[in-house]
């Protein structure tokens, strides 16, 4: 786990830096510098682009990770990986051009403001797709830190600058929307340069002998990627279809708060995905089980602490943002539980998508994505943005449980150990104790005090009882003691 811990450590710092910047943007700058209508528009554009991304990438980001280590001569394979997304991008671009009015009418059925932003959605989706391709290119070289910086920090920093430019009236909101497209395109170009510096390809059109297998895998993996994104993003898209677009902004704030929980998982997956693929290619099930359980325990520990930090400080946090954005406690709770469950799964996704059983899981994911859409169609008109959170919770809970059982059935391994139950008890203990702690100072002081006390207790118990050897080793470096 040495290389995993090292890169995960730096990736976690980068990811949390990105989330911190995103939190400032989402909670304070968007909410104060532009109207809630335009904030909702940004949410719709980015969510719709994210839904298109797996389709436009043609599953290449996963295919590259799965097959890269199995080739000795890699140039023909990399050439194929760069060209495959064009199979979808070119027809979709033509459809967007000739069917622009049809698409814009559909997207603006409830909120007219969305009508003029079809090309923004297409171009950002394109940029997202090729960014993921080149990011996977660097990850298979076990170099994930720079790419993670570009993924988590670059655009958020650019958005911060653009929002201040709107506030000081250097640019208009329309210019902001155009510049947002430019940010995503620029990020992709920079990521391409980094990928080529690590492994510059030579164009080789003598494609691998197993190209049909590779293309089939990529086509099928679209189902998995699309299902995963739909589970995460379809709620904001469908809120726009059923209720006023301002609710997308209110929902986005609540979701952003809860999404912080998944940051350690996103950081660790950048390195565990290629490692999982290599272990599966070598048929090393002993190493795979160790990676599965260690990744699960480590992520569950960190995500559990972050979950407590958010839920137990949410009332104070809401006192610091405009009143119209404060109605999302139920959304934060449900989405937070989803993210905690996601973290608990460890490298479960990497095992499934890099194994011979990926087809069954992809169809399962597609089915559950359809369920998510149906849940949203049922619950959003009835309960508004709370209904969107309920739909996401139900769909992801079913999806994750199925994946958990599937890995057990096919590989005979669970992610949890006896230490998992100790961590669960620790989360419940700290949550029960600090839920009754209320201070009467400024909200920022209240949050700081509770965070300090809660973190000290949580980390102290982890260290004292050595619940995780990996986490203990990291803590020991900082605490400088052999025993406590």
Buried (B, 14 or more C-beta within 10 A) or exposed (E): BEEBBEBBBBBBBBBBBBBBBBBBBBBBBBBEBBEBBBBBBBBBBBBBBBBBBBBBBBBBBBBBBBBBBEEEEBBBBBBBBBBBBEBBBEEBBEEBEEEBEEBBEEBBEEBEBBBEBBBBBBBBBBBBBBBBBBBBBBBBEBBBBBBBBBBBBBBBBBBBEBBEBBEEEEBEBEEBBBBBBBBBBBBBEBBBEBBBEBBEBEEBEEBBEBBEEBBEBBBBBBBBBBBBBBBBBBBBBBBBBBBBBBBBBBBBBBBBBBBBBBBBBBBBBBBBBBBBBBBBBEEEBEBBBBBBBBBBBBBBBBBBBBBBBBBBBBBBBBBEBEEEBBBBBBBBBBBBBBBBBBBBBBBBBBBBBBBEBBBEBBBBBBBBBEBBBEBBBEBBEEBBBBBBBBBBBBBBBBBBEBBBEBBEEBBEBBBBBEBBEBBBEBBEEBBEEBEEEEEEEEBEEBBBBBBEBBBEBBBEBBBEEBBBEBBBEBBBEEEEEEEE
